[in-house]
């Protein structure tokens, strides 16, 4: 199953690139529907490095959803910078999704703005058709929050 977003963000591409690699932004665009706590000894880093990052997920901050592995890698494709997350559920309801590939891409847009693309490909067989509407709604929430927050992202 696929969910895709394509947005123009009112911020410079370098600022958007910093933001999509930030665990603080990840948590901000997920709340209040899903909250995450780092399971790494040092907690969340300031910026995601490449590699595996285990988290605990909760619905609305109280209902345990299980543990998830965020597995980050970075790439370039033309003028786009990409973040890939190919992690997945480790326990609880998070394990209902068998395949997870989340890609966020940042590239320049007109007038110093940013072209943001966000694609989730997942498989939760036999529950994919049930999971899709919930994930689609969550991705729409993320889009609203990303647009809202991007207005404050500045180049450093």
Residue, then its C-alpha position, 0 to 999 in steps of 0.5 A: x500500500x502507498x501513501x504520498x504527499x507532495x508539498x511546497x514548504x515556506x522555508x529554505x531547503x537547508x532548513x527543511x533538510x535539518x528539520x526532517x532529520x530532527x527527532x524533535x520535529x518527528x515527535x512534533x508532527x506525530x503528536x498528539x495521535x502518536x507519541x514516541x519515547x527513545x529506547x536508546x540509552x542517551x535518548x533522542x539525538x539532536x539529529x538522526x544519524x544513519x542507523x537503527x533507533x528503537x522507540x516506544x510508541x503510544x497512542x495519545x501518549x497513553x495506549x501502548x502500541x509497542x516498540x518500533x525500530x527506526x532505521x535511517x539512511x540518507x541518499x541523493x537523487x539529482x537535486x533531492x536529498x532523501x531520508x529513508x526509514x526501513x525499520x519496522x515493528x518490534x513488539x505489540x501492534x507495531x508488528x502488524x506491519x510486515x514491510x515499512x519504507x518511509x521516504x522523505x525528499x527535500x529539493x529546491x522550489x521556486x522563490x527559495x521555498x522547498x519541495x517536500x515529498x513524503x512517501x510511505x510504502x507498507x504491507x500489513x497483510x492481511x490487515x493492509x486495507x484496514x491499516x491504510x485509512x488510519x495511516x492515510x489520516x495520520x499522514x494528512x495530520x503530518x502534512x498539516x503539522x509540517x506546513x505549520x512548522x515549516x514557516x518557522x524553519x530558517x537557514x542557519 
